[in-house]
Structures are given as structure tokens and as C-alpha cells.
């Protein structure tokens, strides 16, 4: 139920008291929940427009009816207001703002330039100033493809430093010509440094400079009658030219993002195609939430502001819709990046073709999403009919337990709504204090921890709870929900059918107990199977992680005085437990943090 409007709130009077300077405004309802964040060149004029007599779209009317308080933050310029607006939207997630769901940090390529023999690797997360980063890339697959290409062209290593430090002979990467084996000195430091320099130039988009460098080496080798080396450089040049012919999208080496928007049935899809140094790094689709009722230009403006809030834009942005704030966005991006950024809405020539291609792809992606959503809605409707619920469930929670012979028991809860899995609300529980193999006690503990926390923190309760199991597990769920006063939530157990085939499961309903077998042809059966399989996947992934963690615990942890930091230092120094086993007391004591006395203790424990 929506909070009631504060009868004492006077929107017109509040707006009239606001300054006429640039800034950001935040509207809240009676419960203090953020409704909308906006920016303005003139705060008084912009906020007053919500409360004047002019007709407004239904979305604005619904929002205005709920406003109970307005907060503002004054900024020096409209550009500062734009940046602050996107910061507030990202942190507060207001109900009536367009939201870009972009939880994951973007992947990068990193070259560990501080190492004597730098490696190339995939990176996601915080960055170290001592290393070189290239990106961000639109997807993890595009990073891996680029790393694979770098290894083919320049033979730069990608092994871990601990692995590199303890090699006595070349590995398979050398045999398949993906590395020149600097670990065992089969390539000189200077020559390997040239390989890394070529890779860096390539990642910076300076392909012609790379070609010039390699051609120079080829000619030098030929002049010295070293025809085998010259032939190797020739093959490298041919591979590089072939790659350029396949991947370059234009004659000019440019950094461009093509951003195309498609809209249908109140849904929006934004496709972003990233070009760096004239090379297509890949594409990615985004589906902004709460975009219903907004124009294409408004959705694109919100996307650009939120997407480039924490990443540098390229020099050119080509968009599918003319933007009202085009000049403001370009100015802010230019100040933010330190170089000129232009936004183009009506491209010509090759750029026009690229934008049209991105637009076709975004429409296709949106149609596929709408078809999937329609199918999901039909499945929820069918589930309501079979379970005889008053309305289709808005959210469904499913629980599963995973263990191996009762060890490393993990419980999992997954949440689905009518748009699919809500992964931000997935939870895993490492279960302790139960008899190994007691699935009933395990299920009870998971449910108690889940709904006990919901009761104390007033979390969002589901409309249906599914238990992966039979009557025993279902009875545990009934008792736990009754203890917390959640008796009204419908419960259902899913047990394997006699044939143990997918789609032939037995559904066990609680209060009173009864069972049904919908069969594989029923849409609701597909939905329940999908939810149950996701719970099983999530639980078993957590269990495997716990099992792997337990299996990799070394005997070092049992030695008094060896904590996680010293254990890690030993393993990194010797390249693994096998290396520690081979080491003598003098070698062990040379590791930082390991005294002679402790080294003797470690040696005795291992031998």
C-alpha cells in the first residue's frame, strides 16, 4: 500500500521558497522513501512546474500525489548538478527515475609492468597504479578474446607469478607458440620487453606503429642473413594485417561508442557497441528499469549520465536519438575526461551504418526479452490457476540443501519475480550444528535464519515458498513459518516423481496435505522446474566451493604460529605446498615473517 500524502505539505509554497540557482532536488513520500531525483538550472522554476495547472502525463501525476517533502542541494553549475543527480540516482534508486542496472564492475586487461617479465591477464575490481590497464571492455568474453589474440600475435605470458617463478622447463603455452618461455630464459629480457611493448602499443590502438617496429626487425634479420627469424617476423606481420582486415570497422583509428535505443510496450533496450583504436571490442545490451512513460531521448540521457558516471567516455558518442541536454552532457564529459567529447545524433556514411546495425540488434534483443516476459507471465498465471491462489504470485522463494555425505552442508534461497530471477536477493547459508545428513534439520535452520532475519528487519515476504523436498521438509517449513507468524504464505514441496524425469515431479501442497502431478506439458510445471533447478544450481555451487576450500587446506594450517598470512607467504614463495616440502630449514627461514625457530617447527611438521 502506498504511503498517504502528507496533508500539511504545500508543493507550491515549498517551490516558491527555493533559490533560482542550479542544483538537484529529491522528492520523498510520507514514509521518507525516495520518489524522484532531478537536476535543474533554476530550482524554483523546475520544481514549481510539478505543481502548476498545466496537464501532465499519468506517471508525473501519480508521483506528485505522493510527494510529502522535497530536499535540494545547490551546485555552482548545471554540469555539477548533472553529476550529483546521477550519484543520487545510483545510491537512492528512486521509484520514478530511470535506473541502469549495472551491478558488476567492468572487466579490463592488465599488464603487470612492474614485473621483470610482465604478464597479461583479465582484471575486474580496484586498480593498482604500478600496472597498466586497458579498457574497460563491454564483456568478459571480449577481454578473453583480446588476451588470446595478444598471445597469438606477441606471445606474452599469462601465467600466475608463483607458477612462473618455479618453472624448470617450458610449459604447454610455449609448445603451442603462445609464449616465448621467459620463465626458463629461452628469450632474453630485452627481446621479451619488445614483445610486451608491441602488445601495449597494440592495445592502445597504435597498430601501424607495431607494424613498423616488426617490419624493421624483419629487415634487420634478413640483412644479417637470419632468414628463419625474418620468416617468423613475416608471419607475425601477416597475422597482424589479417586481424586488422577482420576487426577494423573504419579507415580511421578512432574511439567511438555507438548507443542505440529501442522501445516497445513500455520497455526499453539500449545497445552499446564499443570501438577502440578502430577495433570493435564487442557489444552489450542494457534494459533500464522504470523507463515506462519516458521518451527515447529521456531514456538515453539517463543512460549516458549513469553509464559514464564512473568510467571515461571515448572521444565520440554516436546516439540514435537527438538529446535535449546534448551540449551539457558533452561539456560535462569533456571536463570529466580531460579531452574533447562530442555527441552525434545524425551520423553519416559508415557511422550511420554502424548505428543502424546497433539499432536493429537492440530491437531484436527487446523483442526476445518481451517474448520471454510474456511467456513468464503466462507461466505465473498457470501457477496461480493450479494452486488456486487469489492472484498470480509476485515473488517466489525456493529453498534447497546440498552436501556430500553430510559434510560441508550448504542451504540456498533463490528469488523469482515475473521478470525472472532476482539475483540480488539470492542467499546462501553455511549450516553448522546439525547431524550430518539430517536434511530436515538443515532445512529448518535455513528457513529459521531466512525468516528470522525478515521478521527483525521487516524484509519483503514472498507470495509463495517452494521447498525442494517431500513432506518431511515441507512440515519443517510449516512449523518455522508458524513460529514467526507467517502462516498466510502458501507452501509447496517439489519431490522427484516415480520416473525421476524432469517435468514429472510431484507437487506437495500444505494445509491440508495433498499432491498433484501437473505433467511436463503444463506451463506452470516449466516455471517450477526452472526455479527449482536454479535453487539446486545455486546450492551446489556453494557446496562445491566449501568442499574445495576444505580439500585445499594444507598441513601448514595445523602448525602453531602459522596463520593465513604466513601460510600465503610460504605458498607464494615456493609455488605451492610441494615446494615447501622440498625446502630446507635455511630456505624456509628466508621467507619474510618466518623465524629460524618457526622454520625448524615447519620442517619437523612436514617431515
Secondary structure, 3 states (H helix, E strand, C coil): CCCCCCCCCCHHHHHHCCCCCCEEEEEECCCCCEEEEEEECCHHHHHHCCCCCCCCCHHHHHHHHHCCEEEEEECCCHHHHHHHHHHHHHHHCCCCCCECCCCCCCCEEEECCCCCCCCEEEECCCCCCCCEEEECCCCHHHHHHHHHHHHHHHCCCCCCHHHHHCCCCCCHHHHCCCCCCHHHCCCCHHHHHHHHHHHHHHHCCCHHHHHHHHHHHHHHHHHCCCHHHHHHHHHHHHHHHHHHHHHECCCCCCCEEEEEEEEECCEEEEEEEEEECCEEEEEEEECCECCCCCCHHHHHHHHHHHHCCCCCCCCEEEECCCCCCHHHHHHHHHHHHCCCCEEECCCCHHHHHHHHHHHHHHHHHHHHHHHHHHHHHHHHHHHHHHHCCCCCCCEEEEEEEEEECCEEEEEEEEEEECCEECHHHCEEEECCCCCCCCHHHHHHHHHHHHHHHHHHHCCCCCCEEEEECCHHHHHHHHHHHHHCCCCCCEEEEEECCCCCCCCCCEEEECCCCEEECCCCCCHHHHHHHHHHHHHHHHHHHHHHHHHHHHHCCCHHHHCCCCCHHHHHHHHHHHCCHHHHHHCCHHHHHCCCCCCHHHHHHHHHHHC
